[in-house]
């Protein structure tokens, strides 16, 4: 599999793989792309291939070999790289703990809300002289969620159609006290990565949705063992194949063009007057804001 630099080819669909999903099966016409960003290096090279007749970019969130803690992931570089490739829709795959009895290990949840409980993350492209306030009331793309739900149904997966994903810092799992408190917040699943991705995808005007793979009951469940890496990996083996089947089906079902509001999420959100924007920041953010702000070349993107 040869490595290459950026080409003009547009890749419409991105897949970010979490714990257990470090490669995509079924890709043809494969190449790898190494992307540089103003925010540093992404987690790994992007694997570009054809799946169900569509060009797809795959990125292992933790790097191949699972080398990055949730807090060490360069989320800004990962999403910026997807934007540079032309990605319009990101399907995220993540292992999560279930916070509700009815969401059993092995089930899949398509969350429609996030609660960000992290403390040490860079979760915006803005700053350094340019301010924007993107809306996050509905933090995932409803159209992409619907596609994932339909894909799950088509492959006979046990899918829960909505839910709130609590994003904790990690890398440690919850204490029992924390887990019981989170339960009182009426969240559905708990993970360590997706709220940060969702915020950045929104700023990049990329549709985003999650296939959340329930691997355990965290440590709140009175009749289950407390979560361990061994238990997580065992369940993960069972449902990672289901997630791959869902991705393939979702790629097949995903429309060629978007009709959602995600594609204009930054419209009327940039607060800084153009004349006050530092040239360096404006240039760095060109793929993000170039549709609304003149970039160095004088063109609009």
Backbone bond lengths (Angstrom), bond angles and torsions (degrees), N, CA, C in turn:
res aa  C-N    CA-C-N  psi(-1)  N-CA   C-N-CA  omega(-1)  CA-C   N-CA-C  phi
1 X - - - 1.462 - - 1.523 108.17 -
2 X 1.326 116.16 108.56 1.458 121.07 -174.20 1.520 111.29 -77.08
3 X 1.356 114.69 147.53 1.454 120.24 174.94 1.512 108.94 -92.58
4 X 1.336 115.79 148.91 1.451 119.78 179.83 1.512 109.45 -144.91
5 X 1.292 115.67 165.24 1.449 120.77 172.75 1.518 108.49 -89.99
6 X 1.334 116.39 -177.08 1.454 121.28 -177.54 1.527 111.35 -61.03
7 X 1.320 116.96 138.71 1.455 123.01 171.41 1.521 108.16 -117.31
8 X 1.321 115.51 171.82 1.458 119.34 -179.49 1.525 112.60 -77.72
9 X 1.336 116.61 -8.80 1.458 121.59 179.41 1.527 110.79 -55.33
10 X 1.317 116.44 133.67 1.462 121.04 178.72 1.520 110.02 -94.83
11 X 1.316 115.87 128.54 1.463 122.39 179.57 1.529 107.16 -108.11
12 X 1.305 119.23 109.81 1.460 121.23 -171.64 1.517 115.35 -80.88
13 X 1.341 117.79 -24.34 1.465 121.21 -172.67 1.522 109.59 -123.50
14 X 1.330 116.19 132.82 1.451 121.66 175.13 1.514 111.02 -116.16
15 X 1.317 116.15 145.45 1.465 122.21 174.78 1.520 107.51 -126.14
16 X 1.335 116.36 125.19 1.466 121.15 175.27 1.523 107.63 -108.31
17 X 1.318 116.09 115.89 1.452 121.26 -177.22 1.516 111.49 -92.34
18 X 1.320 116.33 136.62 1.453 121.72 178.88 1.508 111.85 -100.17
19 X 1.321 116.20 -153.66 1.458 121.80 -178.38 1.524 110.25 -55.14
20 X 1.321 116.42 123.72 1.455 121.26 177.78 1.508 114.06 95.08
21 X 1.341 118.31 -18.99 1.461 120.76 -179.29 1.527 107.85 -116.09
22 X 1.317 115.29 93.84 1.461 121.26 -175.28 1.529 111.96 -111.32
23 X 1.321 116.77 -3.42 1.460 121.62 178.39 1.523 108.27 -153.81
24 X 1.334 115.97 157.32 1.458 121.18 179.65 1.521 110.02 -108.24
25 X 1.333 116.14 124.00 1.456 120.51 175.47 1.524 110.14 -78.59
26 X 1.325 115.78 151.49 1.458 120.74 171.22 1.512 115.07 87.48
27 X 1.338 118.20 0.84 1.458 119.79 178.76 1.525 110.51 -76.91
28 X 1.328 116.19 140.44 1.456 121.74 173.27 1.522 108.83 -123.58
29 X 1.321 116.43 168.81 1.466 122.10 -178.56 1.533 110.04 50.83
30 X 1.320 114.43 55.48 1.466 121.06 -170.79 1.521 111.44 -88.16
31 X 1.318 115.08 140.29 1.452 121.92 166.80 1.528 107.48 -143.86
32 X 1.300 117.27 159.35 1.468 120.85 175.52 1.518 109.14 -111.85
33 X 1.317 115.11 145.74 1.455 121.34 -177.36 1.521 109.03 -127.34
34 X 1.310 115.79 130.08 1.463 121.38 174.87 1.530 107.40 -102.47
35 X 1.314 117.10 122.09 1.459 121.98 -174.42 1.521 109.99 -114.94
36 X 1.325 114.81 132.98 1.460 119.86 172.43 1.522 108.57 -97.17
37 X 1.326 116.51 145.93 1.459 121.35 -179.24 1.527 109.56 -136.60
38 X 1.327 117.99 160.33 1.466 120.23 175.78 1.525 112.92 -65.61
39 X 1.345 116.54 -11.50 1.462 121.58 -176.23 1.522 112.38 -104.27
40 X 1.325 116.78 7.98 1.449 119.79 -179.76 1.520 112.02 104.87
41 X 1.332 116.05 -162.58 1.457 121.47 -174.88 1.524 111.63 -87.22
42 X 1.340 117.88 138.30 1.466 120.35 169.13 1.534 110.95 -64.84
43 X 1.316 115.52 174.63 1.465 120.75 -177.06 1.520 112.95 -60.18
44 X 1.330 116.75 -29.90 1.463 121.14 -176.59 1.520 108.03 -168.60
45 X 1.322 116.48 -178.78 1.457 120.02 171.30 1.533 108.98 -68.42
46 X 1.322 115.65 151.17 1.460 121.39 174.82 1.524 108.71 -86.33
47 X 1.321 115.69 132.28 1.462 120.96 178.09 1.523 107.21 -98.46
48 X 1.317 116.51 116.08 1.458 122.65 -177.31 1.521 108.91 -103.53
49 X 1.320 117.50 131.70 1.456 120.74 178.25 1.509 111.43 -159.20
50 X 1.308 115.20 174.86 1.465 121.85 178.88 1.529 109.14 -102.57
51 X 1.322 115.41 130.41 1.458 122.36 178.42 1.519 107.62 -136.61
52 X 1.322 116.51 123.89 1.472 120.91 -177.92 1.530 111.73 51.56
53 X 1.331 115.80 38.21 1.449 120.92 177.00 1.516 115.49 78.08
54 X 1.323 118.19 4.07 1.471 122.24 -179.16 1.522 109.53 -115.99
55 X 1.317 116.44 144.77 1.458 120.72 176.02 1.523 109.22 -81.36
56 X 1.326 115.85 129.03 1.464 123.00 -172.64 1.528 108.72 -128.87
57 X 1.338 115.48 140.40 1.460 121.42 173.65 1.517 108.61 -108.61
58 X 1.315 117.27 124.83 1.459 122.07 178.95 1.527 109.81 -111.32
59 X 1.336 115.25 137.06 1.465 121.36 177.31 1.519 109.92 -135.88
60 X 1.333 118.68 123.48 1.470 120.23 173.66 1.524 109.50 -76.77
61 X 1.306 117.08 116.57 1.470 123.16 -172.92 1.527 112.95 -56.13
62 X 1.323 116.35 -42.00 1.466 120.95 -176.90 1.528 112.37 -94.15
63 X 1.341 116.68 7.86 1.455 120.61 -175.22 1.517 110.50 79.93
64 X 1.323 116.08 151.34 1.461 119.16 176.86 1.524 109.64 -63.09
65 X 1.321 115.73 131.13 1.459 120.61 -174.43 1.515 113.06 91.10
66 X 1.340 117.23 2.43 1.467 123.30 178.44 1.529 110.24 52.82
67 X 1.344 115.42 68.98 1.460 121.99 -173.47 1.526 113.93 -101.89
68 X 1.340 117.51 -11.26 1.462 120.59 -172.41 1.524 111.53 -115.87
69 X 1.341 116.20 128.52 1.456 120.56 170.77 1.527 109.49 -64.64
70 X 1.328 118.16 158.52 1.475 119.62 177.08 1.523 113.32 -52.97
71 X 1.333 117.54 -39.89 1.462 120.47 -179.67 1.523 111.88 -75.22
72 X 1.326 118.50 -24.02 1.462 121.84 -179.38 1.522 113.17 -81.52
73 X 1.314 117.94 -14.12 1.464 121.03 -179.14 1.523 109.49 -62.45
74 X 1.318 116.39 134.45 1.457 121.19 177.70 1.539 107.65 -88.86
75 X 1.326 115.50 80.14 1.463 120.89 -174.78 1.525 111.74 -60.56
76 X 1.315 117.14 -39.90 1.462 119.77 -178.82 1.531 110.61 -62.87
77 X 1.313 116.93 -45.31 1.460 119.58 178.66 1.527 111.19 -63.71
78 X 1.333 117.10 -39.96 1.468 120.53 -179.30 1.525 111.88 -60.66
79 X 1.337 116.83 -48.28 1.463 120.28 -177.71 1.525 110.67 -73.96
80 X 1.324 117.34 -38.22 1.469 121.41 176.95 1.533 109.91 -59.05
81 X 1.332 116.40 -42.10 1.460 120.44 177.63 1.516 111.87 -61.81
82 X 1.314 117.13 -41.65 1.467 120.54 176.36 1.534 110.40 -60.74
83 X 1.323 116.28 -41.72 1.465 120.47 179.44 1.520 110.87 -63.03
84 X 1.320 117.34 -43.16 1.461 120.97 179.12 1.530 111.71 -62.31
85 X 1.317 117.23 -31.66 1.464 121.41 178.04 1.528 112.42 -75.09
86 X 1.336 116.82 -12.22 1.455 120.24 -178.27 1.509 114.07 93.25
87 X 1.341 116.84 11.36 1.464 120.68 -178.61 1.530 110.47 -63.45
88 X 1.328 115.94 133.96 1.467 122.14 178.08 1.522 112.45 -111.07
89 X 1.332 117.53 -19.84 1.469 121.88 -179.05 1.514 109.40 -137.88
90 X 1.336 116.84 128.95 1.462 122.09 177.47 1.523 109.33 -114.27
91 X 1.319 115.11 125.66 1.466 122.32 171.27 1.525 106.67 -101.05
92 X 1.318 116.07 117.59 1.458 121.66 179.60 1.528 109.34 -100.27
93 X 1.313 116.57 138.41 1.459 121.67 175.95 1.523 107.97 -119.07
94 X 1.340 117.33 127.62 1.459 121.16 -174.49 1.520 111.60 -145.27
95 X 1.322 115.06 141.78 1.467 120.64 169.74 1.525 108.22 -81.60
96 X 1.327 116.94 136.47 1.463 121.69 -179.41 1.518 110.24 -137.50
97 X 1.324 115.07 161.46 1.452 121.08 170.24 1.520 109.78 -94.79
98 X 1.308 116.82 143.28 1.462 121.14 177.88 1.524 110.09 -85.91
99 X 1.320 115.56 136.13 1.458 121.10 177.92 1.525 111.76 -109.31
100 X 1.322 116.77 8.27 1.460 120.55 179.77 1.524 109.98 -136.42
101 X 1.306 114.60 142.78 1.463 121.43 -176.94 1.519 112.53 -55.39
102 X 1.331 116.22 -40.18 1.469 119.90 -173.88 1.521 113.37 -75.15
103 X 1.336 117.80 -12.94 1.459 120.71 175.26 1.523 106.90 -96.87
104 X 1.305 115.56 97.86 1.449 121.31 -172.58 1.528 111.04 -88.22
105 X 1.330 118.11 150.79 1.463 119.75 173.00 1.528 110.62 -51.93
106 X 1.320 115.98 129.92 1.455 121.46 -174.24 1.512 113.04 103.42
107 X 1.336 117.25 -19.22 1.469 121.10 176.21 1.527 110.41 -76.31
108 X 1.317 114.29 164.65 1.463 121.47 178.46 1.517 109.09 -122.47
109 X 1.325 115.95 137.39 1.463 122.17 177.61 1.526 108.41 -118.69
110 X 1.333 116.19 138.16 1.463 122.05 171.99 1.525 105.94 -107.87
111 X 1.338 118.34 91.42 1.470 120.55 -174.39 1.534 111.68 -65.37
112 X 1.330 115.17 147.64 1.467 119.56 173.37 1.529 111.56 -117.22
113 X 1.349 117.55 -0.78 1.453 121.60 177.42 1.531 110.13 -142.09
114 X 1.337 114.67 154.32 1.461 121.27 175.72 1.526 109.30 -128.32
115 X 1.327 115.08 146.68 1.466 121.17 166.33 1.519 105.86 -120.27
116 X 1.332 116.44 116.87 1.462 121.16 -175.79 1.530 109.57 -89.93
117 X 1.318 116.09 107.79 1.465 122.65 -178.57 1.527 110.64 -109.72
118 X 1.349 116.51 19.86 1.463 120.20 179.29 1.525 110.56 -84.50
119 X 1.346 115.47 165.62 1.467 120.09 -174.84 1.525 113.59 -133.05
120 X 1.320 118.25 -16.95 1.469 120.17 -169.41 1.527 112.37 -127.65
121 X 1.329 117.65 34.88 1.455 120.94 -174.36 1.525 112.26 -114.44
122 X 1.324 116.47 147.89 1.453 122.62 165.66 1.523 106.27 -89.83
123 X 1.325 117.23 112.40 1.461 120.01 -172.11 1.522 113.01 -123.21
124 X 1.336 117.04 22.05 1.462 120.97 174.46 1.518 109.66 -145.80
125 X 1.325 115.78 149.17 1.458 120.88 173.44 1.527 111.42 -81.20
126 X 1.327 116.26 -15.23 1.455 120.04 -170.49 1.527 111.58 -90.65
127 X 1.338 114.44 171.25 1.446 122.59 -171.24 1.517 108.29 119.51
128 X 1.309 117.14 -173.76 1.469 121.52 -179.76 1.529 111.59 52.86
129 X 1.341 115.93 40.71 1.448 120.33 173.11 1.503 116.31 102.44
130 X 1.338 118.28 -6.81 1.468 121.01 177.44 1.529 108.40 -127.79
131 X 1.338 115.45 126.24 1.463 121.73 -177.38 1.527 109.57 -115.20
132 X 1.332 115.67 134.62 1.468 121.34 173.11 1.516 108.14 -144.52
133 X 1.324 116.44 151.75 1.464 122.10 -179.10 1.528 108.57 -129.18
134 X 1.322 116.40 89.61 1.464 121.11 -179.93 1.520 110.27 -75.46
135 X 1.312 116.27 142.97 1.460 121.32 178.26 1.520 112.09 -74.90
136 X 1.342 116.44 137.32 1.465 121.32 -179.62 1.522 112.06 -130.54
137 X 1.335 117.46 20.61 1.462 119.43 179.95 1.523 110.81 -56.93
138 X 1.310 115.92 -42.90 1.467 122.31 175.67 1.526 106.43 -118.24
139 X 1.335 117.17 93.83 1.464 121.12 -163.99 1.523 116.25 -79.80
140 X 1.321 117.85 -4.99 1.460 120.29 177.71 1.524 108.81 -124.33
141 X 1.327 115.43 161.74 1.463 120.58 -179.46 1.524 109.51 -78.97
142 X 1.342 119.11 119.89 1.467 120.08 -178.86 1.524 112.62 -64.11
143 X 1.323 117.06 -33.79 1.462 119.77 179.93 1.522 111.69 -68.18
144 X 1.332 116.18 -42.64 1.459 119.65 178.71 1.523 110.49 -68.25
145 X 1.335 117.32 -37.67 1.472 120.28 174.79 1.521 110.94 -57.52
146 X 1.319 116.52 -45.18 1.466 120.81 -179.67 1.526 111.28 -61.41
147 X 1.337 116.04 -39.35 1.460 119.94 177.54 1.524 110.75 -62.78
148 X 1.343 117.18 -43.10 1.462 120.36 -179.31 1.524 111.58 -67.16
149 X 1.321 116.14 -37.95 1.471 119.44 177.46 1.526 110.22 -63.34
150 X 1.330 116.42 -44.30 1.460 120.08 178.38 1.518 111.29 -64.80
151 X 1.326 116.86 -39.32 1.458 121.02 177.96 1.527 110.84 -61.94
152 X 1.337 116.26 -41.82 1.461 120.24 177.81 1.515 111.79 -62.41
153 X 1.323 115.97 -42.66 1.464 120.43 177.76 1.524 111.15 -62.24
154 X 1.330 116.26 -40.91 1.468 120.44 -177.60 1.524 112.56 -65.65
155 X 1.335 117.09 -29.84 1.467 119.44 -179.23 1.529 111.35 -100.13
156 X 1.334 116.41 11.70 1.475 122.80 174.67 1.526 112.92 65.58
157 X 1.320 117.13 33.41 1.463 120.71 176.42 1.526 109.80 -84.21
158 X 1.336 116.64 154.96 1.462 121.48 173.43 1.522 107.03 -85.75
159 X 1.340 116.18 100.92 1.464 121.52 -172.74 1.525 110.26 -113.82
160 X 1.322 115.97 130.50 1.463 122.80 171.21 1.523 107.20 -95.99
161 X 1.311 117.15 125.59 1.463 122.42 -164.36 1.515 115.17 -76.01
162 X 1.279 119.76 -16.84 1.461 120.65 178.74 1.528 108.27 -158.22
163 X 1.325 115.57 170.02 1.450 119.82 179.04 1.515 110.61 164.25
164 X 1.323 115.83 166.84 1.460 121.90 178.40 1.523 109.67 -103.57
165 X 1.308 115.78 126.85 1.463 124.26 179.26 1.527 107.53 -98.80
166 X 1.318 117.16 115.71 1.463 122.34 173.46 1.524 108.17 -86.34
167 X 1.332 116.71 121.12 1.464 121.34 -179.73 1.526 108.91 -100.14
168 X 1.329 116.79 109.86 1.456 122.39 179.70 1.534 109.16 -97.96
169 X 1.318 116.86 165.91 1.463 120.42 -176.71 1.517 112.21 -72.58
170 X 1.346 117.47 -46.61 1.450 119.58 -174.29 1.527 110.76 71.61
171 X 1.330 120.27 -171.13 1.462 124.57 4.69 1.522 114.15 -81.89
172 X 1.330 117.39 -8.32 1.466 119.40 178.90 1.534 109.39 -69.52
173 X 1.327 115.61 149.88 1.462 119.94 170.10 1.534 109.04 -74.15
174 X 1.316 116.63 170.63 1.467 122.12 -176.82 1.528 111.78 -66.79
175 X 1.327 115.98 151.75 1.457 120.06 163.76 1.525 107.73 -76.02
176 X 1.327 117.91 164.14 1.466 119.86 178.42 1.523 110.75 -61.30
177 X 1.332 117.25 -40.48 1.465 120.43 179.42 1.524 110.69 -61.20
178 X 1.339 116.63 -45.36 1.456 120.33 178.90 1.527 111.05 -61.94
179 X 1.320 115.77 -44.75 1.461 119.84 -178.42 1.525 111.47 -60.94
180 X 1.318 116.58 -42.12 1.466 120.37 179.25 1.527 111.64 -67.56
181 X 1.333 117.39 -36.36 1.464 119.99 176.13 1.526 110.34 -66.02
182 X 1.328 117.34 -44.07 1.467 120.33 178.60 1.530 110.83 -58.82
183 X 1.318 115.80 -35.70 1.469 119.67 178.63 1.522 110.94 -60.90
184 X 1.334 117.05 -36.70 1.467 119.39 -179.92 1.520 111.74 -69.97
185 X 1.331 117.42 -16.29 1.463 121.65 177.35 1.526 112.11 -82.11
186 X 1.322 115.78 -3.87 1.472 122.28 177.01 1.525 112.68 65.03
187 X 1.345 116.41 32.14 1.458 119.31 173.50 1.523 108.50 -80.07
188 X 1.327 115.75 161.83 1.464 120.71 -175.67 1.522 113.30 -103.34
189 X 1.335 116.27 -40.79 1.464 120.41 179.39 1.516 108.66 -139.08
190 X 1.335 115.30 162.22 1.459 120.91 179.22 1.521 109.12 -131.15
191 X 1.337 115.71 134.19 1.458 121.76 178.64 1.518 109.61 -147.13
192 X 1.331 116.30 -170.37 1.469 119.66 -172.69 1.524 114.57 -128.08
193 X 1.344 118.84 8.52 1.471 117.55 -170.55 1.527 115.99 -138.47
194 X 1.307 119.84 -32.66 1.463 120.15 -159.03 1.524 116.41 -77.17
195 X 1.320 118.78 -26.92 1.464 119.27 179.63 1.523 110.27 -64.12
196 X 1.317 116.82 -39.57 1.462 120.98 179.33 1.521 110.32 -63.48
197 X 1.324 116.77 -45.34 1.467 120.42 177.73 1.516 111.55 -61.12
198 X 1.330 116.59 -42.21 1.468 120.29 -177.36 1.521 111.35 -62.43
199 X 1.336 117.26 -40.68 1.464 120.82 179.38 1.524 111.46 -63.42
200 X 1.313 116.22 -45.05 1.457 120.20 -178.36 1.524 111.78 -70.79
201 X 1.327 116.79 -37.32 1.464 119.71 176.47 1.525 110.81 -62.45
202 X 1.318 117.00 -38.48 1.464 120.24 178.02 1.528 110.63 -63.26
203 X 1.341 116.73 -45.14 1.459 119.35 178.01 1.525 112.03 -63.37
204 X 1.329 116.69 -31.38 1.462 121.06 179.27 1.523 112.29 -85.05
205 X 1.340 117.11 1.69 1.466 123.48 179.92 1.527 111.42 60.07
206 X 1.337 115.06 38.48 1.455 122.11 176.82 1.525 108.61 -108.60
207 X 1.323 117.17 131.96 1.469 120.98 174.00 1.529 108.70 -63.41
208 X 1.335 116.22 141.26 1.465 120.42 -175.51 1.516 109.50 -141.70
209 X 1.328 115.56 136.50 1.462 120.78 173.20 1.523 108.48 -155.36
210 X 1.324 115.39 158.55 1.467 121.98 -171.37 1.527 112.41 -120.11
211 X 1.325 115.28 135.86 1.466 122.20 163.13 1.514 105.94 -96.37
212 X 1.326 116.88 100.74 1.462 121.96 -177.07 1.530 109.26 -94.02
213 X 1.306 116.40 116.93 1.467 122.58 -176.05 1.526 109.20 -96.57
214 X 1.314 117.29 109.48 1.465 121.44 -179.62 1.528 109.38 -73.21
215 X 1.329 115.87 122.19 1.464 120.46 -177.25 1.519 113.25 -111.53
216 X 1.344 117.75 -14.35 1.462 120.48 -172.61 1.520 108.98 -167.10
217 X 1.338 116.24 176.18 1.468 122.80 175.98 1.527 111.31 -103.04
218 X 1.347 117.63 33.45 1.455 120.65 -176.65 1.542 106.93 52.36
219 X 1.322 120.06 -129.25 1.474 118.91 176.81 1.527 111.58 -133.80
220 X 1.339 116.47 17.76 1.461 120.05 -178.72 1.519 112.65 -84.65
221 X 1.328 117.25 -23.31 1.467 121.16 -169.25 1.522 110.86 -72.14
222 X 1.319 116.54 127.11 1.464 120.71 -173.26 1.516 113.65 -69.94
223 X 1.333 118.44 -25.20 1.464 120.10 -175.02 1.526 112.96 -111.57
224 X 1.341 117.40 8.14 1.458 121.55 179.18 1.522 109.60 -115.08
225 X 1.336 114.96 153.40 1.458 119.72 175.43 1.534 109.83 -66.78
226 X 1.337 116.39 150.31 1.463 120.00 174.52 1.526 109.26 -61.45
227 X 1.325 115.97 149.87 1.449 120.82 -175.08 1.524 110.97 -61.96
228 X 1.329 115.90 136.28 1.454 122.87 174.99 1.527 108.06 -134.12
229 X 1.327 116.37 159.57 1.459 120.53 178.15 1.527 110.15 -60.49
230 X 1.349 116.57 -40.10 1.461 119.97 -179.13 1.521 111.67 -60.43
231 X 1.342 116.49 -44.06 1.465 120.43 -179.68 1.525 110.80 -65.88
232 X 1.335 115.65 -41.08 1.464 119.93 179.23 1.524 110.72 -60.54
233 X 1.324 116.60 -46.48 1.460 120.51 -177.16 1.525 111.83 -64.66
234 X 1.320 116.44 -35.62 1.463 119.53 -179.13 1.526 111.13 -64.79
235 X 1.327 116.89 -46.90 1.462 119.88 178.99 1.527 110.36 -69.31
236 X 1.326 115.84 -35.53 1.458 120.07 -178.61 1.527 111.35 -59.58
237 X 1.309 116.73 -38.64 1.462 120.32 178.65 1.528 110.72 -58.61
238 X 1.326 115.33 -34.34 1.464 119.55 -176.32 1.527 111.96 -75.01
239 X 1.320 117.83 -37.52 1.466 117.58 -174.15 1.524 115.27 -104.82
240 X 1.344 118.61 -4.42 1.460 118.81 177.54 1.522 110.57 -67.20
241 X 1.327 116.72 -34.10 1.466 119.13 177.60 1.521 110.50 -67.04
242 X 1.330 116.36 -35.71 1.460 119.80 176.30 1.519 110.58 -63.26
243 X 1.326 117.04 -41.39 1.467 119.81 179.98 1.518 110.84 -64.30
244 X 1.328 117.77 -37.60 1.467 120.32 177.71 1.527 110.77 -63.72
245 X 1.325 116.25 -41.27 1.469 119.54 177.63 1.521 110.87 -64.73
246 X 1.337 116.49 -38.42 1.467 120.28 177.84 1.520 111.56 -64.59
247 X 1.322 116.76 -40.89 1.461 119.88 179.59 1.525 110.54 -62.16
248 X 1.313 116.06 -47.06 1.466 119.79 179.34 1.531 110.53 -58.27
249 X 1.318 116.56 -43.98 1.467 120.69 -179.66 1.527 110.69 -67.67
250 X 1.330 116.75 -39.91 1.464 120.24 179.96 1.524 111.10 -64.48
251 X 1.324 116.57 -41.09 1.471 120.14 177.63 1.517 110.00 -60.36
252 X 1.321 116.58 -39.12 1.465 120.47 179.04 1.531 111.04 -66.79
253 X 1.341 117.37 -36.79 1.463 121.81 -174.81 1.520 113.79 -84.62
254 X 1.326 117.33 -22.03 1.464 120.90 -171.75 1.526 110.65 -66.19
255 X 1.344 118.40 126.19 1.467 120.79 179.11 1.529 111.53 -60.64
256 X 1.322 116.10 154.19 1.460 121.00 179.49 1.522 111.62 -70.07
257 X 1.334 117.49 -29.88 1.463 120.35 -179.20 1.520 109.54 -124.43
258 X 1.330 116.50 155.89 1.464 122.42 -176.18 1.528 111.53 -97.13
259 X 1.314 114.99 143.69 1.465 121.27 174.94 1.527 111.51 -122.31
260 X 1.327 117.16 6.98 1.463 122.13 -177.81 1.523 110.31 -88.12
261 X 1.332 115.92 174.12 1.465 120.67 -179.36 1.529 112.45 -84.51
262 X 1.328 117.53 -6.33 1.469 120.34 -176.73 1.524 111.89 -58.91
263 X 1.320 116.71 -33.08 1.460 120.53 -174.81 1.529 113.02 -69.26
264 X 1.332 117.71 -11.87 1.465 121.13 177.70 1.523 111.30 -129.48
265 X 1.325 115.94 34.42 1.462 120.72 -174.79 1.520 113.29 -65.59
266 X 1.332 117.98 -23.03 1.469 120.40 -179.29 1.528 113.17 -93.22
267 X 1.312 117.82 -5.88 1.458 119.42 -178.49 1.534 109.90 -58.45
268 X 1.312 116.30 128.62 1.472 123.71 178.03 1.531 113.61 64.41
269 X 1.334 117.51 20.95 1.477 120.14 179.28 1.532 112.66 -108.23
270 X 1.342 117.62 -14.84 1.461 120.97 -177.09 1.523 108.50 -83.45
271 X 1.325 115.81 117.01 1.462 121.70 -171.61 1.530 113.18 -89.08
272 X 1.298 118.26 -28.14 1.457 121.86 -173.44 1.530 111.01 -78.04
273 X 1.322 118.42 126.63 1.473 120.23 175.53 1.530 110.33 -58.86
274 X 1.307 115.26 143.23 1.458 120.39 -176.09 1.532 112.00 -57.05
275 X 1.314 117.21 -37.22 1.463 120.66 -176.75 1.528 112.33 -68.06
276 X 1.329 117.27 -17.66 1.459 121.00 179.89 1.527 113.47 -98.77
277 X 1.321 117.00 -2.75 1.458 120.19 -177.52 1.524 110.98 -75.91
278 X 1.328 118.16 127.02 1.464 119.73 175.77 1.531 110.62 -61.17
279 X 1.324 116.40 135.42 1.464 120.65 -176.22 1.528 111.80 -58.99
280 X 1.334 116.32 -38.95 1.466 119.56 -178.16 1.525 110.88 -64.59
281 X 1.341 117.35 -43.95 1.462 120.85 -179.78 1.524 110.33 -67.48
282 X 1.322 116.55 -42.16 1.457 120.58 179.67 1.526 110.99 -61.32
283 X 1.323 116.18 -41.30 1.460 120.32 178.02 1.525 111.36 -65.13
284 X 1.346 116.42 -43.64 1.470 120.67 -179.59 1.520 111.56 -61.99
285 X 1.333 116.40 -35.55 1.463 120.91 -176.58 1.529 113.16 -93.37
286 X 1.318 117.67 10.60 1.464 120.31 -176.25 1.532 113.93 -51.89
287 X 1.351 120.03 -44.63 1.469 118.24 178.31 1.534 113.23 -64.39
288 X 1.332 116.26 -24.05 1.468 120.85 -177.58 1.525 111.35 -87.59
289 X 1.331 116.96 -46.53 1.474 120.52 -171.83 1.523 113.43 -110.79
290 X 1.344 117.51 -0.41 1.453 120.20 -173.86 1.513 115.25 -61.50
291 X 1.312 117.08 -18.75 1.471 120.47 176.91 1.517 111.75 -72.56
292 X 1.333 116.26 -22.77 1.461 121.08 -173.85 1.531 113.36 -115.01
293 X 1.313 116.44 -17.72 1.468 121.11 -173.21 1.522 108.64 -130.46
294 X 1.325 117.11 140.10 1.454 120.73 176.52 1.525 109.48 -65.81
295 X 1.321 114.88 130.24 1.455 120.21 177.98 1.521 108.83 -95.57
296 X 1.309 117.55 -178.67 1.457 122.13 -170.79 1.525 112.61 -57.55
297 X 1.331 117.23 -35.87 1.460 120.54 -177.60 1.526 111.93 -75.08
298 X 1.338 117.37 -11.66 1.462 120.69 -176.45 1.503 113.54 87.77
299 X 1.353 116.43 -2.60 1.467 119.62 178.67 1.514 110.51 -91.05
300 X 1.319 116.66 162.72 1.449 122.08 172.43 1.506 108.57 -110.21
301 X 1.332 115.42 141.09 1.464 119.60 -178.20 1.506 109.61 -110.26
